[in-house]
Amino acid sequence: MTDLTALDGATIAFDLDGTLVESAPDLIGAVNATLIAEGHEPLTYEEGRPYISRGARWLLQRSLDIAGEPDPAARTAALFGRFISYYGDHIADQTRPFPGTVDTLRTLKSAGAKLVVCTNKTTALSRSLLTKLNMAGFFDGVVGQDAVTAPKPNAAHLIEAVEAVGGDLARTVMIGDADIDAGAARGAGTPLILFSFGYTEVPAADLAPDILLHSYEGVPGACVSLLQRK
């Protein structure tokens, strides 16, 4: 069994969509409700999934672009409120934590780690989702893109998320799935774990994480390994 002593007092920062939870069905469902209301064909799961990591606004804009809107940015601005309202009402219809997520969070928390969510979702939507999934109690903080100076991939998001829970950046590990997580971690100088199964326009393996994982099983040991390197 791995010695988890190094986790005591460390901070583990998690991305949300595509890292902690499989939220694509509900996000793409909200996109499709918006597209259909505008007279467009719905987006397929495979078409929409890679664009989730950069946040709901980017997902909607790319979806409108794929649907053939001549000015997707302008239509996104006009439709975003309707899209978010629908999504908020259906935020946990099909969204679920990835296999092994809850057990891993419990292990990290029991070992004394501070856990914080660092997401480009808004803070309110993130808290709503985690509460509905009975996951909110694992986290010392939830820091969305609206609560920081600049969102991921800017390092400020990760730095301010760690500060929000009283963590030490020198004893922090970032866990995510996409290029924006890699950018924030590299900018902040923190070790990076990426999952191969998340939402990303660039394959996680091509982003040169310190450790690439394919499931939650290896997370505690990977965090210990990276913290001990520092």
N, C-alpha and C positions, 0 to 999 in steps of 0.2 A: 504493500500500500504506500502511495506517495505521501511523504511528509509535507503537510500543508502549513507548517509554522510560518513560512515566509509570507503567507497571505494576511497574517494578523496585522491590521493597521494599514494595509495596502488599499489602493482604490482601483476598482475594475469598472471601466466605463464601457457601456454597451450602446451600440446603435439599436434602434427598435425594429423598424420594418425590414424584413429579410435577414435579421440577425436573431432577435428574440422571438419574433412572431411571423407566421406565414399569413400576411395581411393582404396579399394580392387579390384574392377572390372578392373581398369587400371593396377595395379601392377600384379595381377594374369594373366591378358592378356599378359603382357610383359614376365612373366615367361613362359607362355604356348607357346609363339612365339619362345622362346629359346629352350624349351623342344622339340617341334615339329621339329625344325631345326636339332636337335641332334638325331632324330628318336625315341623319347619317346612319350608316351601318354600324353595328357594334364592333368593338375592338376584340380581337382574340386574346386569350390569356397570354399566349406566347409573344404577341406583339407588344402588349403593355408592360409585362413584367420587368424588363430591363430598366425602365424609366422611373421606377418607384423610388429609387434611392435618393434622388435629388429633391424629393418633396412633391406634394400634391399639385402645386401650381405647374411645375415642369411636366408632370405626368399628364395633366389635362392639356397643356399646350402641345405636347408631342402627339397626343391622341387626336387633337383637332387637325394638326398638320397631316397626319396619316390619313385622316378622313377627307382631306382635300380642301379644308378651309383656306381661302386665299390670304387671310391675315390672322393666323392662329393666336398671335400674342394679343391682339385687340379682342378677339372673341373670348380668350381666356379671362381677360380682365372683366368682360361683361358677364360671363357665366360662372365665375369662380364661386360667388356666394351661393348660388343654387347648388352647385356641385358639393361644396362643403356641408351645406345643410343636409343634403341627402346622405352623404357619407356619415355624418355625425349620428343620424338616425339608424344607420345600418352598420355601425363600426365594428361590431362583434358578431354579426350574423354567422359568418363562416370563418373568421379569423381565429387561429389557435396558436399556442406556443409550439415551436418546433419540438420534435421528440427529444427528450432528455433535458430540455431547458429548465423546467421547474426543479428537478432533482439537482441540477448543477448550481442553480441559484441558492438552493438550500445549503449545499455543501460549502460554497464560497462564504455565505453569510455566517454559517456555523464556525468557520475557520477565522472569523474576525475581520473579513474584508468589508470595506465600504463599497456599496454598489450604486452607480449612478447611470441614468439613461441620458445619452447625448444624441439627440435626434433632430432631424430637420422637419419633423412634424411639429405642430404647435404644442405648447406645453399642455393646454387644456385638453386637446384631443388625445394626447399621449396618456395623460392621467385617466381620462375616461376609459380608454381601451384597456389599460392595465387593471383598472378597478373591475371592469366587467369580466376580465379573465382571471380575477383573484390573484393577480401578480403584484399589485402595488405595494404590498407589505414587505417585499424583498428589498425595496430600493430606498436609499437614504435621500435621494433627490431625483427629480425628473426635470431636465433642462432642454426645452425646445428651442427652435430657431428664433422665436419671438422674445426669448429671455436673455439673449446674449448680444454682444457688440456686433458680431458677424457670424453667420452660420458656417458649418462645415461646407467646403474643405478648409476654411480659415481656422487656424490653430486656436484662435480666441474662443471658439465654441468649446473645445475640449478643456482648455485652460480654465475657463470660467465655470464649467460644469464641475471640475475637480474642486475648485475653490468653494463652490456652493455647498459641498458636503464636508468641507474642512479637511480635504485630502491633501496629500503631498505629491506634486507632479513627478518628483523623482522616484516615487514608488507607485506609479500608475501604469496600468496596461489598458490599451484600447482594443475593443473587440468589435468588429464590424464585418461588412460584406462587400464594400464598394470603394471606388476611387475617392469619394469624398471623405470616407473614414481614414483611408491611407494618407490623404493630404493633411488632415487635421493632426493625425498622430506624428507624421514626419515633421510638420511644422512645430509641434510642441515638444519634440524630442522624446516621445514615449514609445515603448515597444508596441508592436502591432500584431494582433491575431486576426486573420480573415477566414471566414467560412466560404466554402466553394459553392454553397447551394443558394446564395442570396440573390439580391436584385442589383445587377450591375451592368453597365454598358461595356465595361472592360472586364474580361475574365479575372477573377480574384488572383489566380496563379500568376498573371502577368503584372500584378501590382507589387510584386516582391515583398510580401509580408514577412515578418520575422518567423512566423509559423502559420502554415495553411492547414486548416482542419476541415474534415468532411462530416463531422458530427460533434455533438456536445460532450461525448464521452471523454475526450482528451483535454477539456478546457482547464480544470483545476491544475493538472500537471503542467500544462503549457504555461499557465500564469506563473507558477512557482519557478519554472525554468527561466523565464524572462526576468523575473524579479531578482533571481539569484545572479544573473549575468550582470545586473547593474550594481 
